[in-house]
Amino acid sequence: MFEVKTTRRVVLGAVAAAGLAFSMSPAVAGGHGGVDFSGKTVEFVIPFSESGGSARWANFYAPLLSEALPGNPTVVVRYRPGAGSTAGANWFQEQDTADGTLIFGTSGSTQFPYLLGDPRVRYEYNDWQVVLGSGVGGVAYLPPDMAEKMDGLDATGLQGTDFIWGSQGATRLDLVANLAWKMLGMTVDPVFGIEGRGDGRLMFERGEANIDYQTSPAYLRSVVPMVEEGLAAPMMTWGALDNDGNIVRDPTFPEIPTFKEVCEATPACSTEGDAWEAWKAFFIAGFPAQKMVFLPGSADADVVATYTKAFEDIIARPDFAELSAKTLGVYPQMIGPAADKAKALATQVPDSAKAYVVNWLEEDYGVSLK
């Protein structure tokens, strides 16, 4: 059953995430090719529950799309959770809506099962037409008393503690966190099966979990208040990429160390070798281009151009950077050729990284993908 949130020509007090330079084709830059959404409803489907970062991201863009698309359609965010987003993605694969009244938002938890050859995957990214790529970050956090066991950046003091957290699944975006914690020598048992990262946060809030991470939109909205109240303490971010492909501090959370820094300070961890190379490959696939908006492969070229122009107009708003930073953080928003590159980045990893992760998942969680 869908849960529905409707927005029409309303700004929610904040607008999308930080801009990135991009090039536009003449067809896109010239207008919307006669596409008119007057009187129509656009369904923006995300394959997660309404409590996580993807919901925050989608509801952020929905009213802006209503304003930017010709004819100002009603944009409805619909939630289709299940199987860590695989159910919703399989559903979208079967849709043939050509008029632009259906768009689909993915996350790293949709990309990773595809990358790993999960047998439940019946969708093909190459069949879908990308119109936006959104970078995002992630922040791991602990109860304050647990955070005090760290010696500066050295996480050795966390070894020997039994940690529990809520995870969407072994092959989802959460594998970045699971592998990081393993590399630090920590004992972290995931409770698999939650329908979104927001559900994992709720487990932490109820005391059912004692470690968690959230993507930037949800961390800003729901975890920062807990930190301010003394109920949670940041441990590390996953980091960000600079122009040379190096992992650097997350621009949204520059005061929080990266996993790379914590790993370098923890004797049990190493930023060299197979585990590190696998972690870095899946981090790159999962976060710098984590969230994307797609039209079905059947969508008309004019419809694709219209959406690309709409997102261009949104990102060009004079208040975009300021408002987006308050809501989603400071990350690139990619359209046109940049979105195509983001899609490639998010749906490809080296064979060596895939082989390492496949073996690790089988050894640690009994998940066989061979």
N, C-alpha and C positions, 0 to 999 in steps of 0.2 A: 504494500500500500504506500503510495506517495504521500509525503507531507509537503505542504505547499506554503510558500511565502511569496506574496505578490508585491512588486514595486512598479510605480509608473511615474516617471518624470519627477522623481523625488531624490534629492541628494541626502544620504544618510548621515551627513555631518563629517564624512571622510570619503576620499576617493582613491583609487588604485595604487600600485607601488612604483618606485622611482623609475625614471625614464632612461632610455638608451637610444643613441643615434641609430638610424636605420635608413635604408634606401627604399624608395617606392617606385614601382613601375609607372609609366605614364598613364596606363589605363586606370590604375587605382587612384593616382593623384588627381585625375581629372574629374572624379565624381562617382556616382553610384549606379550609372548605367540604366536608369529608369526603374530600378527596384523601389517599390513603395510598400511599406508595412502598415499603412493606415488601417486602423480597425482590427489589426491582427494581434495575436498573442504569440510570443516567442517563449518556448520552453527551454530553460537552461538547466540541463540535467547533470547532477554530480552523483557519483556512485558511492556516496558516504552518508553518514548520519548528519544531522543539522548542528552538531555541537563542536565540530572541529575546524581546523584551519581552512579546509577546502570550502566549507559552508561560508566562512567569513569572507574569503576571497570572492566567491560567486555572488554573494549578496552585496559586496562592494561594487562589483562591476555592473550588476543588473540595472540599477536605476540610471547609470551613466550610458549604458547601451540604449535604454529607452529614449534618452535625450538625443543620442548621437545618430541612431538609425533613422533613415527617412520615413516619415509617417508616424514617428514616436509610438511604436507598438508597446503594449504591456509586456514586460519581461518577468516571467515567473520562474523562480528557482525551485526545482523539484529534486527531492532526495530519493535515490534508488540504491540503498546500501545492500550489501550481501557479499559474502566470500571475499572480504577485503577489497572490494571494488570490482572483482572479476565478473560478478553477475551483471552489474550494470554495463560494463564494457562489452560483454557478450551480447547484451540486449541492443546496445547502440550499433554494433556491427550489422545487425539485421535490419536497421532502419534505412529507408530510402527516400526520406523527405528531401525534396529538391528546392523548396521555396524559401529556405532560410528560417523557418519557424521552429527548428530544432537545432540546438547546439549542445555540445557535450564537454564537460570539464574533467580532465584527468589529473592524476597526481603520481608521484613516484611509486605509490602502492599499486598503481595500474601498470606502470612501466616495468617494474621488476619481475613480476610473473612472466611477462612477455619476453624479457631478456633471458630468463632462466629456462624457458621452455616448459613452464608449468602445464601439465596435461589438461588443466581446467580452462586454459586460455583458448577461446575460439575467435578472438578478434585479431585484426591485422592493422597495425598503425599505418602501413603504407597505403591502405585503402581510404584513410581519412585525410581531410584537408585542414591544415592548421591555420588559424588566423590570429593566435596570440600565444606567446610563450612567456611565462612569468618565473623569474628566479625567486628563490626563497631560502631562508635559513632554518636552522633547527637548534634548539637549546635543551640540553639535559639538565635536570635539577633534582635536588635531594631535600629531605627534611633537614632543617638547620643543624640538628645534633649529628647527623651523618656527615654533613659537609665539613664539620669541625674536625673530622678524622683525617682530612687531607692535610698534608704538610706543604703549604704553598700550593704548587701545581702537582706535586707528587701524590698520586692516588694510592700508594701502597697501603695506607691506613684503612682503605676500604676493603682490602682483601680479607677474607675470612668471615665477612658479614653475608648473611643470606638475604639477597634482594629479590623482590617480586615486582613485576610490572605488567600492565595490560598491553598486549600486542595484537595487531591485526592479523599477523601470520608470519611464518618463517620466511616466506619468499616475498613479503611486502617491503615497503620502504623501511620498515623497522629493522631489517637486517643490518642497516648501517649502524644502528645503536647496538644491536646484539653483538656484532663483530667487534665494535669498539670496546665494549665492556669486557669481552673475552680477552682482547689483546692487553687490557690493563690488569688482567689476572683476577678480575672480579667474578663472583658467583651471582649471576642474575638469572632467575627463572622466569620466563615469560608465561603469562596466562593468555594463550592464543584464543582468537575468536571474536574480539571486540570489533565493532563496525566502523570505528573511526578513532582518530587520536583523541578526540574530545572525551570519548568513553574511558580512555586510559587516564586522562586527567581527573575524571570523576572518581576513579578508583583511588588515585593518590589523595584526593580531597577527603574521601571517606576513610582513609587509613587502611585500605585494602592493598595498597602498593606503597613501596618506600623508595621508588626511583621512577622517573618518567622523563620523556622529552616531548616537546611540542614544536611544530613548525612556527615560524615567526608570527603569522597573524594571530594564532591562538595564544601564543606565549604573551604577546603584547596585551591582548585583551583579558586573558583569564589567569595567567600565572604571575605577571608583574604585580597585580594587587595582592596575591598571596605572599610574594617576596616582601612587599612593603609592609605587610602585617606580621612578618616574622614567621610565616607558616611554611615557607619554602626558601631554598637558596640555590642559585645557579651553580652548576658544576663546570660546564664547558659548552661551547657551541661546536657545530661541525665545521664551521669556518666558511670562507668564501674563496673564489678564485680571482687572482689578479690577471692582468692582460697577458702575462707570460705563462699562465696555467699553474702558478704557485698557490698553495693554500695560505691564506692570510686571515686576519681577524675579520669577523662578520661586521660590515659597516653599520648595521643596525644595533649591534651590541659590542662596540669596540672595547668596552671595559671587561668583557668576559673572555678568558683564554679559549683557544681552540683545542680540539681533541689532539691535533698535532703537537701543540705545546705541552699538554698534559702527558701525552705518550712519551715525548722526549724527556720529561722529568721523572718518569716512573720506570724503575729498573726492569720490571717485567715486560715492558712494551718496547717496540722498536719501530722506527720509521723507515726501515729497510726490510727487504725480503718479500715473500709471497703474500703474507697476510696484509702487510701495508699496501702493496700494489693493488690487491683485490679491494681493500677498503676504499682506497682513493678512487678507483675506477667506478665503484658503485656510488660513492658520494657524488662524483661528477655527474653521473647519469641521473642521480636522484634529486639534487638540490639546485645547482645553477640554472637548470631548466625544468624545475619540478612540476609546475602546473601549466597546462596547455588547454586552449579552447579549440574545439574541432567542429567542423561541419561534416555531414556524411559525404562519402565519395560521390554521391548522386547530385549534390548541390550544384546549381548552375554557376558558371564562371562569374556572371554579373553579381550573384549573391556573395560569392567569396570576396570579390572586389569591394562590395558594399560593406561587408563586415571589417575588412582590412582598413578601409577608409574611416569607418566609425571608431575603431580602436586608435587609429592615428589621431583623430580629432580629440578623443578622450585624453590621450597622453600629452597632447599639445595644449591642454587647458592651462591657463596661467597659474591656477591654484593646485595643479596636479601634484607637484613634488612635495609641497608642504603638507597637503592633506593625506597623501599616500603614505608618507613617513609615519604619520600618527596611527595609521590603520594596519598597513602591511609591512612596514619597514622600508629600508633603502635598498632596493634591488632592481635590476633591469627588467623592463617590459618590452618584449620583442615582437615585431610584426614584419610582414613582408619577407624578404630573404633572410632576415635575422631570425624570424620564427622558424623558417625551414631548417636553419642551422641548429636552432635549439632542439627541434624535433630529432634531428640526427644525433645530437649529443645525448639526448635522453633515451634513445632506443638502440644504442650500440655500446658494447663493452668488449675489450679484448678477450679472445678465447681463453687465455691463461687465467684471467680474473674470473671468468665464468666457471672454469674447471675447478678452481680453488674453492669458490663459494658452493658449488654443487657438492663437492666432497665434504666440506665443513657442515653443510646442512644435513647431510646423511649421517655423519658421525655424531653430531651434537643433538639433533632433533629427530632423527629417524625419517627425514623427508627425502625420498628417493625421486630424483629427476632424471636419472640416467636411462 
